[in-house]
């Protein structure tokens, strides 16, 4: 145990929605103080004043450990780092395993706060326990901004998917034939058409000249609408459900504008991100994918080796062998947002480049027999079929003219 750790003040915070339980102790295991604070400015002020009181008495550094519980640790975590204290994130999955191994007779927020101090002690003597407390490294401001922007965009995209699903269900019940004129109810021209009349039933009586004035409705789509108008039929529910359909269409149009504005902001902020610029140079990675990955990764310094980053992104497996059986399993502690961005970046080239699609199909079949690799190296590799696909498609090379780069490399499907 280092001398610095031996004179360190350790603080454990059990994060709650409105109140947080705090335990302050020493590396020896002595608990100096236990208290609760409210998730308000006065509560944060009390938190730091009590820590500073002990720090002045002992004249040593401070380390704070807390859970990342649904974002409830904000803004306390940022305030801790601004004070110069070392901040640790408690791995919730491994904390749960720790509680299973060393169960307590009771459960309370105060006991959970003490568990954090016990984890500090355990990490001093058991190297494996250090993974339970993960030190939070400083993240560039632009990546913090990208994280919030991309997560906000993803929520809006998910909301749009739900609204479109409800809109289609209602339209099938009220005017089934109307959906047949479009392949996608979320198309801009179709949504503009739905809100172009005061009521849904009046859409069947719009004149050709009026149809051509609707944004994004040209001669082709106007012809489709005119053909539908000749056989238009509405159920009795149109009187009260028609208004709901038009409200959903308006909401989709509003979401489209917000998503478009967010994409512009993301693109601008990503210009200052080193991670985003590096990823954008790889064929298949577009603006949104690179921004999501830069925001979720934050800083490469978080990872001691490339295998840790691969596991975090869900791009590597864990060894799962016993005796003659050689197998692998998926890791549980994966950033699902980052993994989704990686999968989109991998899948995107196959949509517009037949060469990539063919290789991925071949290697996916071989991937069923893929093993996790040599576990003695300590660095879980990418699955063999992905490595082979990467080599055979030449993803590190500049794409040829006429391939997916010219066909919208940076456009990512929602």
ABEGO torsion letter per residue (X at the ends): XBAAAAABBBBBBBBBAABBBBBBBBAAGBBABBBBBBBBAAAAAAAAAAAAAAAAAAGBBBBBBBBBBGGAAOAAAAAAAAAGBBBBBBBAAAAAAAAAABBBABBBAAAAAAAAAAAAAAAAABAAAAAABBBBBBBBAAAAAAAAAAAAAAAAAAAAAAAAAAAAAAAAAABAAAAAABABAABAAAAAAAAABABAAAAAABBAAAAAABBGBBAAAAAAAAAAAAABBBBAAAAAAAAAAAAAAAAAAAAAAAAAAAAAAAAAAAAABAAAAAAAABBGBBAAAAAAAAAAAGBAAABABAAAAAAAAGABBBBBBBEABBBBBBBABBBAAAAAAAAAAAAAAAAABAAAAAAAAAAAAAAAABBAEBAAAGBBBBBAAAAAAAAAAGAABBBBBGBAAAAGAABBBX
